[in-house]
């Protein structure tokens, strides 16, 4: 442990203890981003540390973009550090060696990366494939859960199935090869923030396989395990300021990461080809992940999205800045306990009120500098699961959801601002949304995007009146605060 002076945090250092020669690859991960390196890779690191090595090291791949992180890991010989902040004064600096290799198979790859990735996916030693490709990486229509067969990337994989570029396409081709070679299928473990993420991943893979071989699709549907999981750790995007903070800790690595100390992983225990003994390190291995998924999506992620669209309208840039505002903090608590909680059905030993308190404390961690603009990305993919599913249940039970409605109005306002060039909208449905926001009645046009919103919302005239009132209130901070005060009663 490193003692702190008046301005420096207390640093607990956790070094690596096993040798590279003592590990072999058993997991392939698609989506080599900061979250994977600070979450799944850390859990695998703990497994390998306990066993002095073993067969569960990771080959991580980027399949869309970001060659730089692959190059950085190669430069660092696949060893990097994760700085886990409990608060500004307490940090654990953990060395991670669990990623044994990395592959770039994204834009600009000359084909060698794709070939290498398919080879390791098809290898008998690969027993688990994990994914953090974000919601849009599954190419599903959010409100309908059907594969986007007309998406150019999916269409290309259908036209050339043996040269795939999407996550579903890579999984289909690797599973086809394994089936042809008589190699048992790997387990596919989605680690993205989606309800029923394993089932949705299976849906995308099976629907894509059916486009080339009905027999292969049936085999995947019956023989391949797609367990669900719930992941939770706040991992902000790295910035120059983040790297400077790490240098102050004596860590001068471009691939290092800053995150919060809290970490949670709930996994459906269905791994026919075996798995690491994650439960020893705190992973909750359960029969049904759904209640935990719903709680996290609606309370944590739903609150994050509320902050992401409302916070900038009040002049805030980070989560901690927004939550430090007593009115905003009270709004979040009201959302969690009065609108998210009634839609949840949790095991008896789960205290939802205590979970809400824990979330607010985590949001207030000002060592993370979690940017609201990062959370606001891909709203079209996030709203159905974070807000709209719970909203539908509240409406069915005739319970109010005024804070959720405020969030929807703030999202509409954000898209409208983007359509006027006031900000950049980072969303896979950007063209559709900007066109809708440019129409004479942006609210109606956006609510009419049936890939996001259920059609019955348009039929509720009282709801439309409330949304218009909220939109009017969002025009300036003073009227926003008056509106929030009215909501809070």
C-alpha positions as CSV (number, residue, x, y, z in Angstrom):
1,X,0.0,0.0,0.0
2,X,1.3,3.5,-0.9
3,X,0.7,6.1,1.8
4,X,-1.0,9.3,0.6
5,X,0.1,12.9,1.1
6,X,-2.5,15.6,1.5
7,X,-3.2,15.6,-2.2
8,X,-2.6,12.1,-3.3
9,X,-4.8,9.0,-2.9
10,X,-3.9,5.9,-1.0
11,X,-2.9,3.3,-3.6
12,X,-3.2,-0.4,-3.0
13,X,-1.1,-2.3,-5.7
14,X,-2.1,-5.8,-6.9
15,X,0.7,-7.2,-9.1
16,X,0.4,-10.1,-11.5
17,X,1.9,-13.4,-10.1
18,X,1.8,-16.0,-12.9
19,X,4.0,-16.4,-15.9
20,X,2.7,-16.1,-19.5
21,X,3.9,-19.6,-20.1
22,X,1.5,-20.8,-17.5
23,X,-1.7,-19.8,-19.3
24,X,-3.5,-20.9,-22.5
25,X,-6.4,-19.4,-24.3
26,X,-9.9,-20.8,-23.7
27,X,-12.0,-17.7,-24.2
28,X,-12.4,-15.4,-27.2
29,X,-13.8,-12.0,-26.7
30,X,-15.4,-9.8,-29.3
31,X,-15.3,-6.1,-28.5
32,X,-11.9,-5.1,-27.0
33,X,-13.0,-1.9,-25.3
34,X,-12.4,-0.4,-21.9
35,X,-15.4,-2.1,-20.3
36,X,-14.2,-5.6,-21.2
37,X,-10.7,-4.9,-20.0
38,X,-12.0,-3.5,-16.7
39,X,-14.7,-6.1,-16.1
40,X,-14.5,-9.6,-17.6
41,X,-10.7,-9.5,-18.0
42,X,-10.4,-8.6,-14.3
43,X,-12.5,-11.5,-13.2
44,X,-10.5,-13.9,-15.4
45,X,-7.3,-12.3,-14.0
46,X,-8.5,-13.3,-10.5
47,X,-9.1,-16.9,-11.7
48,X,-5.7,-17.2,-13.2
49,X,-4.0,-15.6,-10.1
50,X,-5.7,-18.1,-7.8
51,X,-4.7,-21.1,-10.0
52,X,-1.2,-19.8,-10.9
53,X,-2.3,-19.8,-14.6
54,X,-4.6,-22.2,-16.4
55,X,-6.6,-22.7,-19.6
56,X,-8.9,-19.7,-19.4
57,X,-6.8,-16.8,-20.8
58,X,-8.5,-14.5,-23.3
59,X,-7.9,-13.7,-27.0
60,X,-9.7,-10.3,-27.4
61,X,-10.6,-8.9,-30.8
62,X,-12.0,-5.7,-32.2
63,X,-14.2,-6.3,-35.2
64,X,-15.4,-2.8,-36.1
65,X,-12.7,-0.2,-35.3
66,X,-10.0,0.9,-32.9
67,X,-6.8,-0.8,-34.1
68,X,-4.9,1.5,-31.7
69,X,-5.9,-0.4,-28.5
70,X,-4.7,-3.7,-30.1
71,X,-1.4,-2.1,-30.9
72,X,-1.1,-0.6,-27.4
73,X,-1.7,-4.0,-25.8
74,X,0.9,-5.6,-28.2
75,X,3.4,-2.8,-27.2
76,X,2.7,-3.5,-23.5
77,X,3.1,-7.3,-24.1
78,X,-0.6,-7.7,-23.2
79,X,-0.1,-6.5,-19.6
80,X,-1.9,-3.4,-18.4
81,X,-3.2,-1.8,-15.2
82,X,-6.8,-1.0,-14.0
83,X,-7.1,1.8,-11.5
84,X,-10.2,1.0,-9.4
85,X,-11.4,4.1,-7.5
86,X,-13.5,3.8,-4.4
87,X,-13.3,7.6,-4.2
88,X,-10.7,10.3,-4.9
89,X,-8.6,9.2,-1.9
90,X,-8.7,5.4,-2.3
91,X,-7.6,3.5,-5.4
92,X,-6.5,-0.1,-6.2
93,X,-4.0,-0.4,-9.0
94,X,-4.4,-3.9,-10.4
95,X,-2.1,-5.5,-13.0
96,X,-4.0,-7.6,-15.6
97,X,-2.3,-10.2,-17.8
98,X,-5.4,-12.3,-18.6
99,X,-5.5,-11.1,-22.3
100,X,-3.0,-13.4,-23.9
101,X,-3.4,-12.1,-27.4
102,X,-5.4,-9.5,-29.4
103,X,-6.6,-9.4,-32.9
104,X,-7.8,-6.5,-35.1
105,X,-10.4,-7.6,-37.6
106,X,-12.1,-4.3,-38.3
107,X,-12.2,-1.6,-40.9
108,X,-9.0,-1.6,-43.0
109,X,-8.0,-5.1,-42.0
110,X,-6.4,-6.8,-45.0
111,X,-8.0,-10.1,-44.2
112,X,-5.4,-11.6,-42.0
113,X,-7.1,-10.4,-38.9
114,X,-10.4,-12.0,-39.9
115,X,-8.7,-15.2,-40.8
116,X,-6.9,-15.4,-37.5
117,X,-10.1,-14.6,-35.6
118,X,-12.0,-17.3,-37.4
119,X,-9.2,-19.8,-36.8
120,X,-9.2,-19.3,-33.0
121,X,-13.0,-19.2,-32.9
122,X,-13.0,-22.6,-34.7
123,X,-10.3,-24.1,-32.5
124,X,-11.3,-26.9,-30.1
125,X,-9.5,-25.1,-27.3
126,X,-12.0,-22.2,-27.4
127,X,-14.8,-23.1,-25.1
128,X,-16.4,-19.7,-24.4
129,X,-17.0,-16.7,-26.6
130,X,-17.9,-13.5,-24.8
131,X,-19.2,-10.3,-26.4
132,X,-19.3,-6.6,-25.6
133,X,-20.3,-5.2,-29.0
134,X,-23.0,-2.8,-27.6
135,X,-26.7,-3.2,-28.5
136,X,-26.2,-2.1,-32.1
137,X,-23.6,-4.9,-32.7
138,X,-26.4,-7.5,-32.7
139,X,-28.2,-5.8,-35.6
140,X,-31.6,-6.3,-34.1
141,X,-34.6,-4.0,-34.5
142,X,-35.0,-2.9,-30.9
143,X,-38.8,-2.9,-30.6
144,X,-39.3,-6.0,-32.7
145,X,-36.3,-8.2,-32.0
146,X,-35.8,-9.2,-35.6
147,X,-32.5,-9.2,-37.4
148,X,-31.9,-6.2,-39.7
149,X,-31.7,-8.2,-42.9
150,X,-31.5,-5.0,-44.9
151,X,-28.5,-3.6,-42.9
152,X,-25.6,-3.3,-45.3
153,X,-23.3,-5.2,-42.9
154,X,-25.7,-8.1,-42.4
155,X,-26.5,-8.1,-46.2
156,X,-22.8,-8.5,-46.9
157,X,-22.5,-11.4,-44.4
158,X,-25.5,-13.1,-46.1
159,X,-23.9,-12.6,-49.5
160,X,-20.5,-13.8,-48.4
161,X,-21.1,-16.0,-45.3
162,X,-17.5,-17.4,-45.2
163,X,-16.0,-13.9,-45.0
164,X,-18.1,-12.3,-42.2
165,X,-17.6,-8.9,-40.6
166,X,-20.4,-8.7,-38.0
167,X,-20.4,-10.4,-34.6
168,X,-23.4,-12.6,-35.6
169,X,-21.7,-13.5,-38.9
170,X,-18.5,-14.4,-37.2
171,X,-20.3,-16.7,-34.7
172,X,-22.3,-18.4,-37.5
173,X,-19.2,-19.1,-39.6
174,X,-17.2,-20.3,-36.7
175,X,-20.0,-22.6,-35.5
176,X,-20.4,-23.9,-39.1
177,X,-16.8,-24.8,-39.2
178,X,-16.9,-26.5,-35.8
179,X,-20.0,-28.5,-36.8
180,X,-18.4,-29.6,-40.1
181,X,-15.2,-30.7,-38.2
182,X,-17.1,-32.5,-35.4
183,X,-15.9,-30.1,-32.8
184,X,-18.4,-29.3,-30.0
185,X,-19.8,-25.7,-30.1
186,X,-18.5,-23.1,-27.8
187,X,-20.8,-21.3,-25.3
188,X,-21.7,-17.8,-26.3
189,X,-21.9,-15.4,-23.4
190,X,-23.2,-11.9,-24.1
191,X,-22.0,-9.2,-21.7
192,X,-23.9,-6.3,-23.2
193,X,-26.5,-4.2,-21.4
194,X,-29.6,-5.8,-22.9
195,X,-32.5,-7.7,-21.2
196,X,-32.3,-11.4,-22.2
197,X,-29.0,-10.7,-23.9
198,X,-28.2,-14.3,-24.4
199,X,-31.6,-15.0,-26.0
200,X,-31.2,-11.9,-28.2
201,X,-27.8,-13.0,-29.2
202,X,-29.1,-16.4,-30.1
203,X,-32.0,-14.8,-32.0
204,X,-29.5,-12.8,-34.2
205,X,-27.2,-15.8,-34.8
206,X,-30.0,-18.2,-35.6
207,X,-31.8,-15.8,-37.9
208,X,-28.6,-15.1,-39.8
209,X,-27.7,-18.8,-40.0
210,X,-31.2,-19.5,-41.5
211,X,-30.3,-17.3,-44.4
212,X,-27.7,-19.7,-45.6
213,X,-28.5,-23.2,-44.1
214,X,-31.7,-24.2,-42.3
215,X,-29.9,-27.2,-40.9
216,X,-27.2,-25.1,-39.4
217,X,-29.7,-22.8,-37.9
218,X,-31.6,-25.7,-36.2
219,X,-28.3,-27.1,-34.9
220,X,-27.3,-23.8,-33.4
221,X,-30.7,-23.3,-31.8
222,X,-30.6,-26.8,-30.2
223,X,-26.9,-27.4,-29.5
224,X,-25.3,-24.0,-28.7
225,X,-25.6,-22.5,-25.2
226,X,-26.4,-18.8,-25.0
227,X,-26.6,-18.0,-21.3
228,X,-27.7,-14.5,-20.2
229,X,-25.6,-12.3,-18.0
230,X,-25.8,-9.0,-16.2
231,X,-22.7,-6.8,-15.9
232,X,-22.1,-3.8,-13.8
233,X,-19.1,-1.5,-13.4
234,X,-18.9,2.1,-14.3
235,X,-16.0,2.5,-16.8
236,X,-15.8,6.0,-18.3
237,X,-14.1,6.6,-21.6
238,X,-10.5,7.3,-21.2
239,X,-9.4,10.9,-21.8
240,X,-6.1,12.8,-21.7
241,X,-7.0,13.9,-18.2
242,X,-7.5,10.2,-17.2
243,X,-4.1,9.3,-18.6
244,X,-2.6,12.2,-16.6
245,X,-4.2,10.8,-13.4
246,X,-2.7,7.4,-14.1
247,X,0.7,9.0,-14.6
248,X,0.4,10.5,-11.1
249,X,-0.1,7.0,-9.8
250,X,3.2,6.0,-11.5
251,X,1.3,4.2,-14.4
252,X,2.4,5.5,-17.8
253,X,0.5,3.0,-20.0
254,X,-1.7,4.0,-23.0
255,X,-3.8,0.9,-22.5
256,X,-4.5,1.4,-18.7
257,X,-8.0,2.1,-17.5
258,X,-9.7,4.0,-14.7
259,X,-13.0,2.7,-13.3
260,X,-15.0,2.5,-10.1
261,X,-14.1,0.0,-7.4
262,X,-17.6,-1.6,-7.5
263,X,-18.1,-4.6,-9.8
264,X,-20.9,-7.1,-10.3
265,X,-21.4,-10.0,-12.7
266,X,-24.5,-12.2,-12.6
267,X,-24.3,-15.2,-15.0
268,X,-26.8,-17.9,-16.0
269,X,-25.0,-21.1,-15.2
270,X,-25.2,-23.0,-18.5
271,X,-21.7,-23.9,-19.9
272,X,-21.7,-27.4,-21.5
273,X,-18.0,-27.2,-22.3
274,X,-17.0,-26.0,-18.9
275,X,-16.2,-22.6,-17.4
276,X,-13.9,-20.9,-14.9
277,X,-14.8,-21.1,-11.2
278,X,-15.9,-17.5,-11.2
279,X,-18.1,-17.8,-8.2
280,X,-15.0,-17.9,-5.9
281,X,-14.3,-14.3,-7.0
282,X,-17.8,-13.1,-6.4
283,X,-19.6,-13.8,-9.7
284,X,-23.2,-14.7,-9.0
285,X,-23.9,-17.9,-10.9
286,X,-27.7,-18.3,-11.0
287,X,-30.5,-20.1,-12.8
288,X,-32.3,-16.9,-13.9
289,X,-30.6,-13.6,-14.6
290,X,-33.7,-11.8,-15.7
291,X,-34.6,-10.1,-12.3
292,X,-31.1,-8.8,-12.0
293,X,-31.0,-7.6,-15.6
294,X,-34.3,-5.7,-15.1
295,X,-33.1,-4.1,-11.9
296,X,-29.9,-2.9,-13.3
297,X,-31.3,-1.8,-16.7
298,X,-34.2,0.2,-15.2
299,X,-32.6,1.6,-12.1
300,X,-28.9,2.1,-13.0
301,X,-29.0,2.4,-16.8
302,X,-32.4,4.1,-16.7
303,X,-31.1,6.7,-14.3
304,X,-28.0,7.2,-16.4
305,X,-30.1,7.9,-19.5
306,X,-32.2,10.3,-17.5
307,X,-29.0,12.1,-16.5
308,X,-27.6,11.9,-20.0
309,X,-30.4,13.8,-21.7
310,X,-31.5,16.1,-18.8
311,X,-28.1,16.9,-17.3
312,X,-26.7,18.9,-20.3
313,X,-29.9,21.0,-20.5
314,X,-29.1,22.1,-16.9
315,X,-25.4,22.8,-17.8
316,X,-23.8,19.6,-16.5
317,X,-21.2,17.5,-18.3
318,X,-20.6,14.6,-15.9
319,X,-22.6,12.2,-13.8
320,X,-21.1,13.4,-10.6
321,X,-21.7,17.1,-11.4
322,X,-25.4,16.3,-12.1
323,X,-26.0,14.2,-9.0
324,X,-24.4,16.8,-6.8
325,X,-27.4,18.9,-7.6
326,X,-29.9,18.1,-4.8
327,X,-32.9,18.6,-7.1
328,X,-31.5,16.2,-9.7
329,X,-30.5,13.7,-7.0
330,X,-34.1,13.7,-5.7
331,X,-35.4,13.3,-9.2
332,X,-33.3,10.2,-9.7
333,X,-34.3,8.7,-6.3
334,X,-38.0,9.3,-7.2
335,X,-37.5,7.7,-10.6
336,X,-35.8,4.6,-9.1
337,X,-38.2,4.1,-6.2
338,X,-41.5,5.2,-7.6
339,X,-41.2,4.3,-11.3
340,X,-38.5,1.6,-11.7
341,X,-39.1,-0.3,-8.4
342,X,-42.8,-1.1,-9.0
343,X,-41.9,-2.9,-12.2
344,X,-39.4,-5.3,-10.6
345,X,-39.8,-8.7,-9.1
346,X,-36.7,-9.5,-7.1
347,X,-35.6,-12.4,-4.9
348,X,-36.6,-11.8,-1.2
349,X,-33.0,-11.1,-0.1
350,X,-32.6,-8.1,-2.5
351,X,-33.2,-4.8,-0.9
352,X,-34.1,-2.4,-3.8
353,X,-34.1,0.7,-1.6
354,X,-30.6,-0.1,-0.4
355,X,-29.6,-0.7,-4.1
356,X,-31.0,2.8,-5.0
357,X,-28.9,4.3,-2.2
358,X,-25.8,2.5,-3.4
359,X,-26.4,3.7,-7.0
360,X,-26.6,7.3,-5.9
361,X,-23.4,6.9,-3.9
362,X,-21.7,5.4,-7.0
363,X,-23.0,8.2,-9.2
364,X,-21.5,10.8,-6.8
365,X,-18.0,9.3,-7.2
366,X,-16.3,12.4,-8.6
367,X,-13.0,10.5,-9.3
368,X,-14.5,9.0,-12.5
369,X,-15.5,12.1,-14.6
370,X,-18.1,10.0,-16.4
371,X,-19.2,12.1,-19.3
372,X,-22.9,12.4,-20.0
373,X,-22.3,12.6,-23.7
374,X,-20.8,9.1,-23.5
375,X,-24.0,7.7,-21.9
376,X,-26.2,9.5,-24.4
377,X,-24.8,7.5,-27.3
378,X,-27.1,5.0,-29.1
379,X,-30.3,6.2,-27.5
380,X,-32.5,4.4,-30.0
381,X,-31.1,1.1,-28.9
382,X,-31.2,1.9,-25.2
383,X,-34.6,3.5,-24.6
384,X,-36.8,0.4,-25.2
385,X,-35.1,-1.6,-22.5
386,X,-34.2,1.1,-20.1
387,X,-37.4,3.1,-20.1
388,X,-40.1,1.8,-22.4
389,X,-40.5,-1.7,-21.1
390,X,-41.0,-0.5,-17.6
391,X,-43.2,2.4,-18.8
392,X,-45.5,-0.1,-20.5
393,X,-45.9,-2.0,-17.3
394,X,-46.6,1.1,-15.2
395,X,-49.2,2.2,-17.8
396,X,-50.8,-1.2,-17.6
397,X,-51.0,-1.0,-13.8
398,X,-52.3,2.6,-14.1
399,X,-49.3,4.0,-12.2
400,X,-47.7,7.3,-13.0
401,X,-44.4,7.6,-14.9
402,X,-43.9,11.3,-15.1
403,X,-40.1,11.2,-14.6
404,X,-39.8,8.6,-17.4
405,X,-41.9,10.9,-19.6
406,X,-39.5,13.8,-18.7
407,X,-36.7,11.6,-19.9
408,X,-38.4,10.9,-23.2
409,X,-39.0,14.6,-23.7
410,X,-35.3,15.3,-22.9
411,X,-34.3,12.7,-25.5
412,X,-36.6,14.3,-28.0
413,X,-35.1,17.7,-27.2
414,X,-31.6,16.3,-27.7
415,X,-32.5,14.9,-31.2
416,X,-34.2,18.2,-32.1
417,X,-31.0,20.1,-31.1
418,X,-28.9,17.7,-33.2
419,X,-31.2,18.3,-36.2
420,X,-30.4,22.0,-35.9
421,X,-26.7,21.4,-35.7
422,X,-26.4,22.3,-32.1
423,X,-24.8,19.0,-31.1
424,X,-23.7,15.7,-32.7
425,X,-26.1,12.7,-32.4
426,X,-24.2,9.4,-32.1
427,X,-26.8,6.8,-33.0
428,X,-27.1,3.9,-35.5
429,X,-30.5,5.4,-36.4
430,X,-29.1,8.9,-36.8
431,X,-30.5,9.5,-40.3
432,X,-34.0,8.4,-39.4
433,X,-34.1,10.4,-36.2
434,X,-32.7,13.6,-37.6
435,X,-35.2,13.4,-40.5
436,X,-38.1,12.9,-38.0
437,X,-36.9,15.8,-35.8
438,X,-36.9,18.1,-38.8
439,X,-40.6,17.6,-39.5
440,X,-43.3,20.1,-38.6
441,X,-44.2,18.1,-35.4
442,X,-41.0,16.5,-34.2
443,X,-42.6,14.9,-31.2
444,X,-45.1,13.0,-33.2
445,X,-42.6,12.1,-35.9
446,X,-40.1,10.7,-33.4
447,X,-42.8,8.8,-31.4
448,X,-43.8,7.3,-34.8
449,X,-40.5,5.5,-35.2
450,X,-41.8,2.1,-34.5
451,X,-38.4,0.5,-34.3
452,X,-38.2,2.3,-30.9
453,X,-41.6,3.2,-29.6
454,X,-44.7,1.0,-29.2
455,X,-47.5,2.2,-31.4
456,X,-50.0,2.7,-28.6
457,X,-48.2,5.7,-27.2
458,X,-49.4,7.7,-30.2
459,X,-53.0,6.9,-29.3
460,X,-52.7,8.3,-25.8
461,X,-53.7,12.0,-26.1
462,X,-53.2,12.7,-22.4
463,X,-49.6,11.4,-22.7
464,X,-48.9,13.6,-25.7
465,X,-50.1,16.6,-23.8
466,X,-47.8,15.9,-20.9
467,X,-44.8,15.3,-23.3
468,X,-45.5,18.6,-25.0
469,X,-45.6,20.3,-21.6
470,X,-42.3,18.7,-20.7
471,X,-40.7,19.8,-24.0
472,X,-41.8,23.4,-23.4
473,X,-40.3,23.3,-19.9
474,X,-37.0,22.0,-21.2
475,X,-36.4,25.2,-23.1
476,X,-34.3,26.8,-20.3
477,X,-32.9,25.7,-16.9
478,X,-35.2,27.9,-14.8
479,X,-38.4,26.3,-16.3
480,X,-36.8,22.8,-16.1
481,X,-36.3,23.3,-12.4
482,X,-39.9,24.5,-11.9
483,X,-41.2,21.5,-13.8
484,X,-39.1,19.1,-11.8
485,X,-40.3,20.7,-8.6
486,X,-43.9,20.1,-9.7
487,X,-43.1,16.5,-10.5
488,X,-41.6,16.0,-7.1
489,X,-44.8,17.3,-5.5
